[in-house]
Amino acid sequence: FLATAIEIVTRAGEIQLERRESGFRISKKAENDLVTEVDFECERMCRAVIAERFPDHDILAEEFGARSSAAQGSRWRWVFDPLDGTTNYSHRHPFFCVSVGLIDAEGPLAAVTHAPVLGETWSAIRADGCWHRDVRTGTRQPLTINSSEDLGVSLLATGFSYERRELDHGALDVFESLLRRAREIRRGGSACLDLAHTASGVFQGFWEFYLAPHDVAAGALLVREAG
């Protein structure tokens, strides 16, 4: 399962880097919510790999939703974000990634997040730890979070939904409160990557309203297995 997840995110990252140079079309799902043909290309690739190797597995992905077949109700469900940080990608900002989590009846089982421009990959297996790999050097090391740091010396990360619904429910009050208490806050535009960096200890905390399953399926396991 983990080998397949790593292969999927690696291939998606290659597609993203290639299309970043050759060009791609951009459209809108909503006023501020962009989608590119690269999102769809990466998702089709993922679905094809899963259908070939695990035809009885279900898939839930950002662009095409849940798989409409007998696989629904399967013991396993792959939750895939083909390109998290699409707005960043569309503006040639390097902070984007691809992320896949495998869920079973007990919750997240395996997870991989890959940031192609940064050359970093994070992976985790339930009850077996979290790992970070530098693609450029080939080094791989386990991750362990020190969560005892005081908020006053913490670097936090957050994000806001495209609909800005959270602004009507106190999100700016939460942001202001934490901004006054924490060392600093960053807003990178990719929840999957923010969670990976939380697992790495770059951020000491991350929060965001109105996230979808594909935003957290992998990242939640990365953070949990890092401690």
Backbone torsions as a table, in degrees:
resi	resn	phi	psi	omega
1	PHE	NA	-47.8	-178.1
2	LEU	-66.0	-39.7	179.0
3	ALA	-61.3	-39.8	178.0
4	THR	-66.1	-42.8	178.7
5	ALA	-61.4	-42.5	179.0
6	ILE	-64.7	-41.1	178.2
7	GLU	-62.4	-42.5	-178.8
8	ILE	-62.4	-48.8	-177.3
9	VAL	-69.8	-31.8	177.7
10	THR	-66.4	-45.3	178.7
11	ARG	-65.1	-39.6	177.3
12	ALA	-63.6	-41.6	177.6
13	GLY	-61.4	-38.7	177.2
14	GLU	-64.4	-40.7	176.5
15	ILE	-61.9	-44.2	-178.7
16	GLN	-63.2	-42.5	179.6
17	LEU	-67.8	-41.3	-179.9
18	GLU	-64.2	-46.4	-177.9
19	ARG	-72.6	-24.6	176.2
20	ARG	-61.5	-32.2	179.1
21	GLU	-88.1	-37.7	-174.1
22	SER	-85.2	-19.3	179.8
23	GLY	103.0	159.5	-177.1
24	PHE	-161.8	159.3	178.1
25	ARG	-89.5	145.7	-180.0
26	ILE	-121.2	137.0	173.9
27	SER	-134.9	-176.9	-176.8
28	LYS	-121.9	134.1	168.3
29	LYS	-87.0	-29.7	175.5
30	ALA	-151.8	-178.9	-172.5
31	GLU	-54.5	-44.2	-178.3
32	ASN	-111.6	4.9	-173.7
33	ASP	-105.0	102.0	-176.5
34	LEU	-87.6	154.5	170.5
35	VAL	-142.8	144.0	179.5
36	THR	-119.0	165.2	176.0
37	GLU	-65.2	-18.1	177.0
38	VAL	-69.7	-39.1	174.9
39	ASP	-54.1	-49.3	-177.5
40	PHE	-67.3	-39.9	-179.5
41	GLU	-63.2	-43.2	179.4
42	CYS	-66.5	-39.8	-179.0
43	GLU	-68.0	-40.2	177.9
44	ARG	-61.1	-40.9	178.1
45	MET	-60.7	-46.7	179.7
46	CYS	-59.4	-47.7	-178.2
47	ARG	-62.3	-37.7	179.8
48	ALA	-66.3	-42.0	179.7
49	VAL	-64.1	-46.9	-179.2
50	ILE	-64.5	-42.7	-179.1
51	ALA	-62.3	-35.1	-179.0
52	GLU	-74.1	-43.6	-173.0
53	ARG	-90.6	-33.4	-176.2
54	PHE	-134.9	70.4	-174.4
55	PRO	-63.6	-18.3	178.9
56	ASP	-92.7	4.9	179.7
57	HIS	-92.7	146.3	176.1
58	ASP	-88.0	157.6	177.6
59	ILE	-132.9	133.6	169.4
60	LEU	-125.1	117.2	-178.4
61	ALA	-133.7	163.2	-168.2
62	GLU	-64.1	-43.9	-169.2
63	GLU	-86.3	-39.1	-175.9
64	PHE	-109.1	5.3	175.1
65	GLY	72.0	-148.7	-177.9
66	ALA	-83.6	153.4	179.8
67	ARG	-72.4	127.4	-178.2
68	SER	-96.1	85.4	-178.0
69	SER	-164.0	-175.4	179.1
70	ALA	-65.7	-14.3	-179.7
71	ALA	-70.4	-19.8	176.7
72	GLN	-61.7	136.9	-173.8
73	GLY	87.4	6.0	178.7
74	SER	-63.9	161.4	175.8
75	ARG	-65.9	-26.8	-177.6
76	TRP	-121.5	141.5	174.4
77	ARG	-133.9	127.0	174.6
78	TRP	-90.7	127.9	179.2
79	VAL	-114.9	117.4	-165.4
80	PHE	-124.9	131.5	169.2
81	ASP	-112.3	106.1	-171.7
82	PRO	-68.8	-26.9	179.5
83	LEU	-159.9	95.7	179.4
84	ASP	-91.7	123.4	-172.1
85	GLY	100.2	39.7	-176.5
86	THR	-61.5	-38.7	177.9
87	THR	-62.4	-43.4	175.7
88	ASN	-58.5	-47.7	-179.2
89	TYR	-58.8	-42.5	-178.2
90	SER	-65.6	-27.5	180.0
91	HIS	-100.3	11.6	178.9
92	ARG	64.1	26.8	171.6
93	HIS	-82.2	136.3	-172.5
94	PRO	-77.4	-5.1	-173.2
95	PHE	-89.4	79.5	175.4
96	PHE	-146.8	166.0	-176.2
97	CYS	-159.8	178.3	172.5
98	VAL	-128.3	142.7	-170.5
99	SER	-144.7	139.8	178.0
100	VAL	-142.2	135.1	175.7
101	GLY	-126.7	144.6	176.1
102	LEU	-108.9	125.5	-175.4
103	ILE	-113.5	138.2	170.4
104	ASP	-124.3	-166.7	-175.2
105	ALA	-62.3	-22.8	-178.5
106	GLU	-94.4	-3.2	-179.5
107	GLY	116.9	-158.8	-179.6
108	PRO	-59.8	130.5	-177.8
109	LEU	-109.2	-41.4	-179.9
110	ALA	-144.2	151.3	-176.5
111	ALA	-152.4	142.9	173.7
112	VAL	-143.7	133.6	172.4
113	THR	-127.1	134.5	-175.9
114	HIS	-131.8	127.3	176.9
115	ALA	-109.1	99.9	-170.8
116	PRO	-64.3	-40.5	-179.9
117	VAL	-69.8	-40.3	179.3
118	LEU	-72.7	-20.1	-179.7
119	GLY	69.7	38.5	-177.1
120	GLU	-130.1	144.3	177.0
121	THR	-134.8	134.1	176.9
122	TRP	-115.6	138.0	179.4
123	SER	-141.1	154.7	179.1
124	ALA	-153.9	149.7	170.9
125	ILE	-128.1	136.9	-177.7
126	ARG	-55.4	129.1	179.3
127	ALA	67.0	13.1	-179.7
128	ASP	-130.3	9.2	171.9
129	GLY	95.8	175.7	-178.6
130	CYS	-124.2	143.7	-175.0
131	TRP	-134.0	147.4	175.8
132	HIS	-119.7	133.5	178.8
133	ARG	-124.1	127.9	172.2
134	ASP	-87.9	108.3	-174.6
135	VAL	-62.0	-33.9	-175.7
136	ARG	-70.8	-38.5	-178.4
137	THR	-98.8	-17.4	-178.0
138	GLY	80.5	3.6	-179.9
139	THR	-77.7	145.8	-178.6
140	ARG	-137.4	131.0	-177.6
141	GLN	-142.5	149.4	177.5
142	PRO	-73.5	152.9	-179.9
143	LEU	-112.8	135.8	175.3
144	THR	-136.9	121.2	-177.1
145	ILE	-84.6	137.7	167.8
146	ASN	-99.1	99.8	-173.3
147	SER	-94.1	13.5	-175.2
148	SER	-95.0	3.9	-176.9
149	GLU	-69.8	144.0	178.3
150	ASP	-67.7	146.5	-179.7
151	LEU	-58.2	-32.1	-177.7
152	GLY	-65.1	-19.0	178.4
153	VAL	-114.2	17.6	-174.7
154	SER	-98.8	142.4	170.2
155	LEU	-100.0	120.4	-176.5
156	LEU	-108.9	162.9	177.3
157	ALA	-133.1	148.8	177.9
158	THR	-152.6	179.5	176.3
159	GLY	-158.7	171.6	179.3
160	PHE	-131.6	144.5	-179.4
161	SER	-69.9	158.6	179.0
162	TYR	-65.0	-32.6	-179.1
163	GLU	-78.4	-14.3	-178.9
164	ARG	60.5	25.9	-179.2
165	ARG	-60.3	-33.8	-174.9
166	GLU	-66.4	-19.3	-179.5
167	LEU	-66.0	-24.3	177.9
168	ASP	-87.6	1.0	-175.8
169	HIS	-128.8	31.9	171.4
170	GLY	87.9	11.4	-176.9
171	ALA	-63.8	-37.2	179.9
172	LEU	-69.8	-30.9	175.1
173	ASP	-66.1	-41.6	176.4
174	VAL	-62.1	-46.3	-180.0
175	PHE	-59.4	-46.7	-178.6
176	GLU	-62.9	-42.2	-179.7
177	SER	-61.1	-45.6	-179.3
178	LEU	-72.8	-33.2	177.4
179	LEU	-62.8	-36.0	179.3
180	ARG	-73.3	-25.7	-173.5
181	ARG	-101.6	-32.4	-177.0
182	ALA	-85.5	166.1	176.1
183	ARG	-64.3	-45.0	179.3
184	GLU	-168.7	162.5	178.4
185	ILE	-128.4	140.9	177.0
186	ARG	-119.9	146.4	174.3
187	ARG	-126.5	101.5	-171.9
188	GLY	-92.9	-23.4	178.8
189	GLY	93.3	10.2	176.9
190	SER	-144.0	103.6	-179.1
191	ALA	-62.1	-39.2	179.5
192	CYS	-59.9	-42.3	-178.7
193	LEU	-75.0	-34.9	174.9
194	ASP	-60.7	-40.6	178.2
195	LEU	-67.8	-38.3	176.8
196	ALA	-62.6	-41.6	178.7
197	HIS	-72.1	-24.7	172.0
198	THR	-68.9	-41.0	176.3
199	ALA	-62.7	-31.0	178.9
200	SER	-79.7	-11.8	-177.2
201	GLY	86.9	3.9	174.6
202	VAL	-64.3	-47.0	173.4
203	PHE	-103.4	142.6	176.6
204	GLN	-92.7	-5.5	176.6
205	GLY	-169.3	153.7	177.3
206	PHE	-144.3	138.5	173.3
207	TRP	-144.8	152.6	175.2
208	GLU	-165.3	141.5	177.2
209	PHE	-86.2	153.2	169.1
210	TYR	61.1	38.4	173.9
211	LEU	-80.0	153.9	179.0
212	ALA	-101.6	165.0	-179.7
213	PRO	-54.1	-39.3	-178.3
214	HIS	-69.2	-16.8	177.9
215	ASP	-76.8	-25.4	-170.0
216	VAL	-125.8	-8.7	-174.4
217	ALA	-57.2	-43.3	178.3
218	ALA	-84.1	-48.0	-173.8
219	GLY	-61.0	-35.7	179.2
220	ALA	-62.0	-39.6	179.5
221	LEU	-72.1	-37.4	177.1
222	LEU	-57.2	-49.2	-178.4
223	VAL	-65.5	-44.0	-179.4
224	ARG	-61.5	-46.9	-177.1
225	GLU	-73.7	-19.3	173.8
226	ALA	-80.2	-8.9	174.3
227	GLY	114.1	NA	NA
